[in-house]
Amino acid sequence: MMNYTGLYTAHKLNRPLTDQEKNGRFYQGKRRRVNTINDEASVIRMNSTNLETVCKYYSGTGVSSSLIFVLSFSIFVMVAYGFGYATIETVYGNRNFPLIGGFIALAFTAVIEFFLIRLLIKEWFRKTHYPIRFNRRNQMVYVYKVSGEILSVPWKGIFFTPAKSLGRTSEWGIDGHILAEDGETVIDTFSLAVSLTAGKKLLGEYWEFIRCYMEEDCVQELSELVTLCPPVEKKREGYIFGLQYLMKMNSRLEWIFLPVMFPLDLLASFSRYIAMRTSKIPQWPQEVLDSCQSEHDDPIDVSAANNPKHLWRYVLANEKRDVYEARYARQKMAYECIKAKLDLRYSK
């Protein structure tokens, strides 16, 4: 089950922090020891001034709406067939079907379709994604909320903590809570781009990517860790990339699931494309753009323009050996450099 809290269901606000949230808190200004640092293919653009990421819903766009559409269409077809059959039998077969039963069935179907369509347009006819900007220079975080509002909050004024979705196959993410003056009551919430089924332990890898960008002197090294950027800056995602993003694999071992997953990914890709074509591109207000203006000679400029040349090979974990080894060596060196800098700073 994807972590859709905030999209299909609202975040719970005006409540006290739970003990679980307090105990699992991700602290700003405090190193979190992890085995690696991971951007989770969430970076839209990165430079020395600001880091922009997609939202946590972006990775699963098309998955739920495809299932909802199939269910809605199936119900419509069955009801249409039933009414067509009843009409033909009444006119040509001299059989009488009770009108009251037909109206009840129609009303019941209309109610179901109404709620399914309401769920469907949570992804369709909205925004292509809901970006988040982390401004390293002024230490501010800008969040494009599902409602269309812009949340601007100081980096150190956010309470970050693990968040779990409901369901048997729960996913873990990271929520950022805005607290009232009492430091206890949650008055607003947004989510970082990460959403994992592997468990909350791996959340630290993404958290360190964000934290190090905002707090540490290792932006150049962090930029080396970014391999795949969603091409959604000032434009809509194309169909092919949407399919590639849904199919992205970490290992060739995942090929064994292709016979099952490819038809599902293909179905989701059509729904994802509809979502992208019917939704508007999010626009930041001018004051946010002005505050995030980067230097003209900035040596760091990471975006979709830097994506792997042979993208199908990359998403299917089938790159040529020399290409894979070169990137692996470069990223390993970057991580070791980050680790050395953190060891030096936090050993004091």
N, C-alpha and C positions, 0 to 999 in steps of 0.2 A: 504494500500500500504506500503510495507516494505521500510525502509530507505536504499536504495541501492546506494546512492550517493557515488562515490568513487570506486564502483565496475562496475556498468553498465554505469554510466556517471561520467566524471571526475569532481573533485572539481574545482571550479573557482579560479584561481590563478592570481597573478599580478594585483590585484585590491585593492582598498581601503576598509577598514572595513566599514560595513553599520552601520547606527544609531541603528538598532535593535540589532546588535551584540555587540555594545558598551554598550548599556543600559542593556543588559541581561548578561553581563560578570560574569563568576565565578572567583572570586579573590582568588589567593593563599594567605595564611597567614591571611585569614579573615573567621571567623566562619559563616556558613549559618544555620539559625535556621530551623530545620525540625522536623517532628513528629517521624521519625525513621531513621535508616540508613540501606541501602539495597545494597547487592552485586549483585543482579539480576542474580544469578547463573552463573556468568561469570568467577569466579576464577579457574585457572588451578592449581596453586600452590602459597602458601603464607608462608613466613617465616619472620624472623626478618630483613633480608637483602633486599629481593625483593618480589614483588607481580607480578605475571604473570596472565594476563586475555586473554580471547578470543577476537575476533573482533566483531563489531556490526552485521556483516553479518552471523556469526555462528548460531545464534538462528533461522534464517529463511532459512538456507541452505536446499535446496530441494523443497521449496515452489514454487519459480518462475520457476526453471528449470523443475519441473514436469508439470506445465501448458504449458511451451514452448514446451516440448517434446510431450505432447498430441496434441497440435496444429500442430506441424511439422509432426507427424506421421499421423494425420487425413488427412492433405493435401496430403501427399504422397499416402495414400490408395485411396483417391478419384480420384486422377490423374491416378494412376495405374489401377483402375477400369475402368475409362473412356477410357484409351488407350486399355485396354483389350477388352472392349465391342466394341469399334470401329473396332478393328482388326478382331474379330469374325464376326461381321456384314458384314465387307468388304469381308472376305474370303467365308463365308457360307451363307450370307444373300443377296448377290448381291447388297449391298448398298455402295455408294461411299462417303467417308468423305474427305473434303478438307485437303490436306497435310499442306497448309499454316496455317490453323487454329490450327492444331495439334502442329506445331512447335512454334507458338506464345504462346499457352497454356503451352507448355513445358518450353519455355524460361522464361515466367512469373513465373511459379512454381519454377524454378531453382533459380531465384533471391530471391524469398520469403524464400525458404529453406536455401539459403546461409546466409541471415541475421538472421534467426531463429537459425541456428547452431552456428553462431558467438555469439549470446546471450547465447546459451546453454553452450558453453565452457567457459563462464565467471565463472561458478561454477564447471563444470567438467574439469578434466585434468589441474587443477591449483594447489592450496595449500589447505590442509584440513581446515586451518584457518590462520588468520594473527595476531599472538600474539602481545601483548604489555607488556613490562616489566617496572615496576616502582621500581627503586633502591632507597631505603630509605637511605642507607649508603652514597652514593655519590651524591644523589639528582639529578639523571639523569633519563630520560625516553627514552626507546628504543622501536621503532615501526617497526614491520616487514610489509613493505608496499606491496600493491597488485602487484607492479612492481617487487618485489623481493629485492628492495633496503632496507637498514637498516637506519632508521632515528634516530640519537642520539642527544638529545637536553636537556639542563638543565630544570629541573622542573619549575623553576620560569621564564624561558624564553618563556613559552608557553601562548598564549592568549586563554583561554577556554571560550566557549559561546554556548548557545543553538542553535541547527540546526534543521530545519524543512524540511521534505521530501515534494515532490509535490503530489497532488492528493486530492480527497475529504476526504479520511480516512488517513489523514497525520499522520506520526509518528515523534516524537521528539527524538533527540539524543544530544550528546555533542561533538562539534568539537574542536580540538586543532589547533590553527593557529600559524604558525611561521611567524613572521613579519620581514620586512626589517629594516635597521638601522633607518629609519624615524619613526618607531613605528606605522605605519599606513597601509603600503602595505603588503598584504598577499602573501607570496612566497611559502608556503607549508601548507598542511592541512592533518590531520588525525582525526579519530573519536574514541571516547571511546566505550566500549562494549554495552552501554545501548541504547535501542530503544523502545520507549513507545508510545502507542496510547492514554493513559490516560491523556495526556497533559504535558506541560513542567514543571508544578509545582512539579511533582514527580521526576524530574531530579535531584533536590537538594539532594534527599536521596542517590542517587548513587554517586554524586559528593562528598558528605561528607565522604562516605566510602573511596574513593580514596584520598581525601585531608587529612583526619585524618591519613591514613596509612603513608603518606609522611611527615606529619608535627607534629602530636600529639603523646603523650606518652600513647597510648592505643592500641597497636598492639595485645596484648593478648586478650583484650575484642573484638576487631574487628574479630579475628579468631573465636570467639564463635558465631558470627553472620552468618558465612558461613556454609550452610547446604549441598548444592549440587555443586560438581565440575565436569566439563566436563572431561572425561578420555582421553584426547588427548595429554598428555605429552609424546613425543617421540614415539607415536603410533597413529594409526587411530581409530577413533570412531567406535564401533561395531553397527550392525543394531538395536539391541534391545534398546540400550541406545539412539540412534538417534530417534526412535519412542517415547520413554519415554520423551525425551526432548521436542519434538514437542507437546506432549499431556499434558505437565505439567499444573496443575490446582492450583489455590489458594484457592478454596472453592468448596464444594460439590454442590453448586448452579450451577456450570458450567456443572454438569452432564446433565442438560436439553438440552445442545447443542451437546451432544455426538452423537446422530443419524445423525447430519449434519456434525460435525467436524471430527468424526472418519474416514469416507471414504476419506476425504481430507487429513487428517494427514497420513493415510495409503499410499495414492498415493505419498505424499511428502516424506515419509520415504524411499520408493524405490529409488526415485531420489537422496535423501540425501545419501543413501548407495552407489550409483554409484559414486557420487561426492567424497565420502571418499575413495573409492577403486581406483579411477582413478587419484586422486590427490596426490601430494608429501607432506611429512611431513616437515614443515618449520624447518630449522636448523639455530640456532644463530651462528654468527661468534665467534671464540675463545675469542676475546677480550671482547665481551659482557659476555660470560660465566665466564671469569676470574673475571670481575668486580662485578659479581652477586654471587660469591661463598659465600655460607653461612657457619656459624660455625658448627662444627661437633656436638656440644652439644646444638644446638639451641632448646629451649623448644617449639618453635612454628613451626609446620610442617603440614600444611593443604594441602590436595590433594584429588584426587578421592578415595584414600584408606579410607578416612573418610566418604564417602557417606553413606546415610541411608542403613541399612541392608535390609529392605524390600522396595526396590525402587519403585515397582509398587504401593504399598500403598501410598507412599509419593507423587508421581507425580499425583495420582488420588485423593489427599486430603482425603485419607481414612485410615489414620494411627490409630492404637489403641489409645484409649483415654489417657492411662497412658504415652505412648511414646510421643504423641503430647504435653501433658501438661508439661512433663519433659523438652522437648526442648524449649517450649515457656517460661517457667520460667527461664531457663538458659540464653536464649537470651534477655529476658526482663531485667534480672539483669545486663547483660553485657552492654546493651544500657544505663541503668540508671547510671552505673559506668562511661561510656563515657561522658554522659551528665554532671555528677557531676564534672568531670575533666575539661570539657570545660567551665562550669559555673565559676569554680574557676580561670581558666586562663584568661578568657575574661571579668571578672567582675572587673578586676584591672584597 
